[in-house]
Amino acid sequence: MPNLHYYVTGNTACGLANFLESNLIGIDHVIKLRHSSAALKTRIIQNLLEYYQDNSIEILHSPLGSRFLDGIIIREKSLAFLDETIVKNKSTAINLEEAVPTKKNPDLTDFNVLTQSAYDSFAKGLTIHDDLEEVYINQMDFDRADRFTEEFITALLTGVPKKDRTAHTFHRLFGTNTVDGVVNVVPHLKENIAKVYFIKGRAGTGKSTFMKKISKVCVEHGFDVEMYHCSFDPDSIDMVLVRDLDVCIFDSTDPHEFFPEHDGEEIVDLYEELVAPGTDERFEAEINELNNNYKSYMKQGIQYLQQAGIKFDRNEQDFSIIDIQKAVDYTLNSV
């Protein structure tokens, strides 16, 4: 199996979301890397990727941006190397300060203030988005939504025997808001999956509820589920991936809008299926105003993250001449 890329942390309207814990199921050796430099820890993780390249590795991307990584999980070795900042449980720590001491403690005050401003902007955007959802919720046929979901689940699982096992749900994100903008790894996740459903719709048309119900039934059938949360509203679900069924179901709307390109990919449009015809047209002015307002707060939040990234990079400059190989050797010798 090739390497798997995803996020366990994300910048959201509820602050920094952290879904690491569910991904450490069955991992006996959790090693957290301790150092003031995120760039140093990323360089070590990249070197560990090469060291363990003969294994299938889960690569955890970072909401700090494309230059950073949160860690790696090597499931077949029951081993994980993680940036200490994302680890909440007790685990083995490798103090890299002993190998490459920090010259001075970084001042992250400005970074933290700007990041919090981004979260506040996203939160305001989410409040407006809730009002947008209300427009469509009031035009929804909920009885039809229940029947449609049941029909979809029946078609998905007919003839598929239950597994006599306790299934596990891995909680993750397929992207997040970063200094690089809104990013995702959707093309990677759906690659080589036999059946991919692109869920279309509008705010409030039941995409997340639809996927949550599918996930619940799959778990009851004994299938492990990868549940990818929304990086805008982490209580919402943007993707359900069930590898035992070789199926992926995901919210394919802005800002992660895709269209079928291969056999086995198809669109499921919940707006067309469940919402009163003409809703877009009847409420066009109100919808446009709400859309523009919420997107303006999202844009503002990204700008705050970009400013925070500049402050963060200034702290990282103090570590530019660190002996990386010394730190890598120290890490491997500590395992």
N, C-alpha and C positions, 0 to 999 in steps of 0.2 A: 504493500500500500504506500502511495507517495505521501510526502509531508502534507500535513493539514494546517491551514492558516485560519486564524480567527482572533477575536478580541475577547477578553474577559473583563476589561475595564473600559469605561466610556464617559465622555463629558455629556451630561444630560440636563434636562430641565429640573431634575431632582438632585443635581450635584454629580459627584463622581460615583458612578455605579460600579460595583465590584461583584462579579459572578464567579470568581475563581473557585470557591469551595466545592461546588458540585463537580468540577472537572478534576478534582484530586481523588475521586473515588478509586480505591485500589492502588493508589500510589503510596508505597511504604516509605520512600526516602524523599522528603521535600527539603531542598537545600536553598536557603535564601542568601542572596548576595548582598553584602552590606558595604556601601561606600557612598560618599557624598556626590560622586559623579555618575549620572545616569548614562552618559556616553561610555564611560569605562565599563559599566556593567553590561551594556549592550555589546561592546566589543568582545567581552568575555563570552557572552551568550553566542555570538556569531562564531567564535572559535570553537565553542562546545558543539555547535552544529556540525562543524567539519569533523571534529573528533568522533562524533557518534553518527556519521553520515551513512553507515551501513544499516541503520535502524530507521523505522518510520517515526517521524518526529512531529509533534504538535507545536506549532510556532505561534506564540501569543504576541500579537502586535500591540503597539502602545498608543494611547490617545495623545501622547506628547508629539507625535508626528512620525513620518516615515523613517526618520533616522534612528528611531529607538525601538527596542523590544521589551516586553514585559517578562519574557521568559520562554522556556521550552519544557515540554512534557514528553518523556520517552516511556510510553506505556508498557512496552514489552520488557523493559528493565525496571518497571515500577519506580521511576526516578524523575524528579523535576528540579530544574534550576530556575529560580525566580528572583526578580528584583524584590528586595525586602519590603519596599513600600507598598506592595499589593498583597502581602501575606498577612493574614489576621491570626491564624492558628499558630500553635507552638511548633517549631521546626528547627532543624539544624541551621545555624548561621555560620557563614564564612565571612570573617571580618577582613575585607581586603585592605582596610586602612593599615593593617600590620605589614602588608607587602608593599603598598604604595600609599604612604601617608598623605593626607590632605594638607596643603600648605596653609589654607585658611578655611574657616567654616563659611559655606555659601549663604548669602542673604537672599532668601526667597520671599521676602515680604511683598515686594511689588508684584512678583509672579502670582502669589496667592490672592492678592487683592484683585488683579485683573482677571484671574480665572473665576473668582467668585462673581465678578461683574458679568462674565459670560454666562454663568449659571442663572443669574438673575434675569438676564435678557431672554434666555431660553424659557425660563419659567413664565415670563410675561407672554411670550409667544404661545406657550402651551395653553394659557388661559384663553387667548383669542381663538386658538385652534379648537378648544372645547365648544366655543360658541358656533364655530363653523360646523362641527359635528352635529350640533343640535338641529341645524337646518335640515340635514339629511335624515337624522333619526326620526324627526317628525313626519317624514315622508316614507318611512320604511314599512314593509309588510313583514312583521315579525313571525307570524305563523308560517308564511312562505319561507322565511329564513331558516326556521327550525326544520321544515320538511326538506329543503334543499340540502342542508347540512347532513341530515340523516341519509338522504339518497346518495350523497357523495361518499360518505363513510361506508355505506353498504357496498357500493361499487368498488371501493378501494380494498375492502377486506373479505368480500365474498370468495369462498373457497380457500381462504388463507387460515390454516390451523393456528390455534393459540399455542404459545410456548409456555411450558410449565416452569416459569421462573419469575423472579421479581425484577421487573425492568427498572432502568435508571433514566432519569432525565438530566441531560447536561445543559446547563443554562449558560448562554454565551451571547455575543453580539457579532453581527457580520460587518459592522463598520461603526464609525462614530464621527463626532465633530472634532476637528483637529486644527492645528496651525496651517495645515495644507488644505483646509476646507472640509467639506463633507466627503468622507471616503468610505469605501466598502470593498469586500472581497467576494461579492456575490458570484461573479463569473467563475472564480476558483471553486467555490462550494458546490455549484450546480454542475460543474464539469464532470462528465462521465457518469452522471446519474441518469438512469434509464427513463424515468418519468418525471417531468418538471411541470408544475402548474404555476402560471404567472397570474397571481390574484390582482385583478384590477378593481377599481371602485373609487369612492370618494371618502372624505373624512366622515367617520360615523356610520359607514355602510356595513360594518360587521366583519371586516377582514380579520382582525385580531381574534375576535370571539370564534369565528369559523375555524381558525387554526388551533386555538386552545382546545376546542371540542375534539378535533381530529387527534391531537396529541394525547388527550386523556384516554381515548379509546385504544390507541396504539399501545400505550403503556399497559392498559388492562389486558391486552393481547400478549403481553410479555416482550414487546419490542422496545429496545432502548431508543430514546428520542433525543435529538439535538434541537433544543428550543432557543431560537435567536431573538433576543429582545430588541425593542426599538430604542435607538440611542437618543431620541427626542423625548419619548415617554417610556421609561423602562418597564412600566407595568403593562405595556402593550407588546404584542408579539408580531415580529416581522417575517419569521421563517420557521418552518418545522421540517426537519430532515430526518427521515427514517431509513437508515442504511439497510436494514433487514428486508425492507420492501422496495429498496432502490428507488425511493420517491422523495421529491423535494417540493414543498409548497411554500411560496413566498410572496410577500407584498411587493408587487412590481409597479409601484407608483413613485412619483417624485418624492425625495431626491435619489431614489434607487430604482429608476424606471428602466425596464428591459422588455424586449419582445422576443418571441420564439424564433429561433434560427435553425433548429435541428429537429430531426424526427424524435417523437416522444415528448416534445414541448408543446403546451397549449395554454390558451388564455381562459380564465374563469372570471367573468365580469359580474361582480356583485351589484354594481349600480344598475346594470341592465336587468338583472334577475330579480332584485328585491326592492328597488326604489320606484316610486310613482313616476311614470313617464312625464317628461317635460320639467322635472324639478330644476335642472340646471338653468333652463330658460326662464322659468317663473321667478326664480330668486337670484337672477344673474347679478344684479347690482350689489345686493347684500353679500353674495358669495365672493365677488371680486374684491370688495372692500376688506372683508375678513382675511381673504387669502393674502392680499398685499400687506396688511398690517402684521400678520403673524410672520410672514417671510422677512419683513423689515427687521423684526426683533431677532430672527435667526441670523440674518446677515450681520447685525450688530454684535451678536454673541461670537460669531466667527472672528470678527475684527478684534474683539477683546482677547480671544485666544491667540491670535497672531501677535498682538502686542505682548502678551504674556510669554510667548515663545521667544521673542527678542530678549526679554529680561532673563529668561532661563538660559539661553545660549551664552549670554555674557558671563554667567556663573561658570558655565562649562569650559570657557576659554582657559581657566586656570589649570585645567587638567590636560591640556593639549599635548604635553611632552611626556606624559606618563609612559613608563615601560610596560606595554600591554602584555608582552610575552611573560614577563615576570609575574604579572597578575594571573594570567592563564595557568601557568605552572603551579602557582600557589593554590589556585582553585582545585585543580586536578589532584594535587598531593593531599588536599584536605578531605577529599571524598572518601 
